Amino acid sequence: MELFDAIGSRRSFRFLDPERPVEIEKIQKMLEAARLASHFGNNNAARALVVNRATASEEQLDCLPSPVGGYQIQQAPIIILWYIEGRAMDEAAQRLTELVDVGALGYGEGRYDELNDVLAPIMTAASENMKAPGLVDMDLGQAIAQATLVAIAEGLGCCCQGSANWQRVERAFSLPESCRIVVAQTVGYPAESREAGGQRPRLPFETLFQYNAMDTPFPRSAAVVEELKEKRMIQAPAKLPGREEEIEALRLKYNLPRNGML
């Protein structure tokens, strides 16, 4: 699958096939993409704990988030707990040195002196603040985005879930206090069509992006829009014909409540 097609297909798949296992190699590909994503200061605070429903304990499965996406969690063969490892910030100076070593940061003969005298002390002093939600969460988001693109390209479907009690999940999986779960991602083979009912509603392009000033919308080229439609990055808007029938068939197949919120 081409990149644009994968991006265009990157919508949440809320109906996953609980009877079709996901190859561990495909999960590895997702994690490889997450590992190579951009991380500020090369800190690699973005981490993941993969939960295989077939082998996880009952306590672990019971603690997974479910207030809104309960049926998604229950059907997904794989749940990835994406979390931040705060202790990564304690190694900020060391990771910056690695960037200098490979020519990715700084230049000239005095670049190590500048790193050790200026940048490293700043990063070290700010390490506690950097553990709070902010840049590290942005890095995790980039890692998840890249992993999701790989999943779509591999024929899988994904959907991210939140929780009102991540502490319970962290205890069940024995995460150290330095770790903070941010989101759970269900992964599996879609039980619904690849279109999943069509492109979900979004706010108008012009209201989201500006150019040089807040009162100047970024100029949107109709030619670019048509090009992206041809490459399937921009797909037909929801809802597509037959979507209601598809949802009802899935509800009956998996014995889901008539008024379930998925």
C-alpha positions in Angstrom: 0.0 0.0 0.0 1.4 3.4 -0.9 2.0 6.1 1.7 -0.9 8.3 0.6 -3.3 5.4 0.5 -2.2 4.4 4.0 -2.7 7.9 5.3 -6.1 8.2 3.6 -7.1 4.8 5.2 -5.9 5.9 8.6 -9.3 6.1 10.2 -10.3 4.2 13.4 -11.5 0.7 12.8 -13.9 0.0 15.6 -14.9 -3.5 14.6 -12.0 -6.0 14.7 -12.1 -9.7 14.1 -11.6 -11.4 17.5 -11.1 -14.8 15.9 -8.2 -13.8 13.6 -4.9 -13.6 15.4 -2.4 -10.9 14.5 1.0 -12.1 13.4 3.7 -11.0 15.9 5.9 -9.9 13.0 3.4 -7.3 12.0 3.4 -5.9 15.6 7.1 -5.8 15.4 7.0 -3.8 12.2 4.7 -1.3 14.0 7.2 -1.0 16.9 10.1 -0.7 14.6 8.4 2.4 13.0 7.7 3.8 16.5 11.3 3.4 17.5 12.6 5.3 14.5 10.1 8.2 15.0 11.4 11.6 15.8 12.2 12.1 19.5 13.3 15.5 20.9 16.8 15.4 22.3 17.0 11.7 21.1 15.5 10.7 24.5 13.3 7.8 23.3 10.8 8.2 26.2 8.1 6.8 24.0 7.5 3.1 24.9 4.9 0.4 24.4 3.7 -2.7 26.2 2.0 -5.2 23.9 -0.9 -7.2 25.4 -1.8 -10.4 23.6 -5.4 -11.2 24.5 -4.8 -14.9 24.0 -2.0 -15.1 26.6 -2.7 -12.2 29.0 -4.0 -12.9 32.5 -7.6 -12.3 33.5 -6.6 -9.5 35.9 -4.7 -7.8 33.1 -7.6 -8.0 30.7 -10.2 -6.9 33.3 -8.2 -3.7 34.0 -8.1 -2.5 30.4 -10.1 0.7 29.7 -13.7 0.1 28.6 -16.1 2.9 29.6 -16.7 4.0 26.0 -14.8 1.5 23.8 -15.6 -1.6 25.8 -16.5 -3.8 22.9 -13.4 -2.7 21.0 -11.2 -3.7 23.9 -13.0 -7.0 24.2 -12.7 -7.9 20.5 -9.2 -6.8 19.8 -6.6 -9.6 19.6 -3.9 -7.1 20.5 -3.9 -4.1 22.8 -0.8 -1.8 22.8 -0.3 0.2 25.9 1.6 3.3 24.8 3.4 4.9 27.7 6.1 7.5 28.7 9.2 6.4 30.5 10.1 9.4 32.6 13.6 8.2 33.5 14.6 8.7 29.8 14.8 12.4 30.6 17.5 11.7 33.2 19.8 10.6 30.4 19.3 13.7 28.3 22.9 14.8 28.2 24.1 11.3 27.2 21.7 11.1 24.4 22.6 14.5 23.1 26.3 13.4 23.0 25.3 10.5 20.8 23.7 12.9 18.4 26.9 15.0 18.2 28.9 11.8 17.7 27.0 10.9 14.6 27.0 14.4 13.1 23.3 15.0 13.8 23.8 17.9 16.2 26.3 20.8 16.2 29.2 21.6 14.0 32.8 22.8 14.2 35.7 21.8 16.5 34.1 23.3 19.6 30.7 21.5 19.3 31.4 19.2 22.3 32.5 22.1 24.5 29.3 23.9 23.7 27.3 20.8 24.3 28.9 20.2 27.7 29.0 23.8 28.8 25.6 25.0 27.6 23.1 22.6 26.2 23.7 19.5 28.4 23.3 21.5 31.7 20.1 23.1 30.4 18.6 19.7 29.6 19.8 18.2 32.8 18.3 21.0 34.9 15.0 20.8 33.0 14.7 17.0 33.1 12.0 16.9 35.8 9.8 19.4 34.0 10.3 17.5 30.7 8.8 14.4 32.3 5.4 16.3 32.5 2.9 16.1 29.6 4.2 18.1 26.7 7.0 17.4 24.3 7.3 13.7 25.5 3.6 13.2 24.7 4.1 14.8 21.3 6.9 12.3 20.6 4.7 9.4 21.7 2.0 10.7 19.3 4.5 10.7 16.4 5.6 7.2 17.3 1.9 6.0 17.4 1.2 7.7 14.1 4.1 6.0 12.4 3.1 2.6 13.9 -0.5 3.1 12.8 0.6 3.8 9.2 2.6 0.6 9.2 -0.4 -1.3 10.7 -2.7 0.0 7.9 -0.1 -0.9 5.3 0.0 -4.4 6.7 -3.8 -4.8 6.5 -4.5 -4.2 10.1 -7.0 -1.9 11.8 -6.4 0.3 14.9 -8.2 2.5 17.3 -6.9 4.5 20.3 -8.7 4.3 23.7 -8.4 6.5 26.8 -9.1 5.6 30.5 -10.2 7.4 33.6 -8.0 5.1 35.7 -4.6 4.4 34.1 -3.2 3.8 37.6 -5.1 0.6 37.8 -3.8 -0.5 34.5 -0.2 0.4 35.5 -0.5 -1.7 38.6 -1.9 -4.7 36.8 1.0 -4.7 34.4 3.6 -3.8 37.1 4.8 -0.6 35.5 7.3 1.3 37.6 6.3 4.7 39.0 8.4 6.4 36.4 6.1 5.2 33.7 2.9 6.9 32.6 0.4 5.3 30.2 -1.1 7.8 27.7 -3.3 5.7 25.5 -4.3 2.1 24.7 -4.4 1.1 21.0 -6.5 -1.8 19.8 -5.0 -3.7 16.9 -6.5 -6.5 14.7 -7.8 -7.4 11.4 -10.9 -5.2 10.5 -14.2 -7.0 10.5 -15.7 -4.1 8.6 -14.9 -2.9 5.1 -11.7 -1.0 4.5 -13.7 2.2 4.0 -15.2 1.9 7.4 -18.2 3.9 6.3 -16.1 6.6 4.6 -13.9 9.6 5.7 -15.0 10.8 9.1 -16.2 14.5 9.4 -13.5 17.1 9.9 -13.6 20.8 10.3 -13.0 22.9 7.2 -9.4 23.1 6.1 -9.5 26.9 6.2 -10.5 27.0 9.9 -7.7 24.8 11.0 -4.6 26.2 9.3 -3.3 29.8 8.9 -0.6 31.5 6.9 1.7 34.2 8.4 -1.2 35.6 10.5 -4.1 34.2 12.5 -6.7 35.9 10.3 -5.2 34.5 7.1 -6.3 31.0 6.2 -3.6 28.8 4.5 -4.3 28.9 0.8 -5.8 25.6 -0.2 -5.1 24.6 -3.8 -8.0 22.8 -5.6 -5.4 21.1 -7.8 -3.6 19.6 -4.7 -7.0 18.4 -3.4 -7.7 16.6 -6.7 -4.2 15.1 -6.7 -4.7 13.7 -3.2 -8.1 12.3 -4.1 -6.6 10.5 -7.1 -4.0 9.0 -4.7 -6.7 8.1 -2.2 -5.4 10.2 0.6 -8.7 12.1 0.5 -11.5 9.6 0.3 -15.2 9.7 -0.1 -16.9 11.3 2.9 -19.0 9.3 5.4 -21.4 7.9 5.4 -21.2 5.6 2.5 -24.3 3.7 1.2 -24.8 0.5 3.0 -23.1 1.6 6.2 -26.1 1.1 8.5 -26.6 -2.4 7.1 -22.9 -3.2 7.6 -23.0 -2.1 11.3 -26.2 -4.1 12.0 -24.7 -7.2 10.4 -21.6 -6.8 12.6 -23.8 -6.3 15.7 -25.6 -9.5 15.0 -22.5 -11.5 14.2 -20.8 -10.6 17.4 -23.9 -10.5 19.6 -23.4 -6.8 20.5 -26.1 -4.8 22.3 -28.5 -2.9 20.0 -27.5 0.5 21.4 -23.8 -0.1 22.0 -21.5 2.9 21.8 -18.5 1.8 19.7 
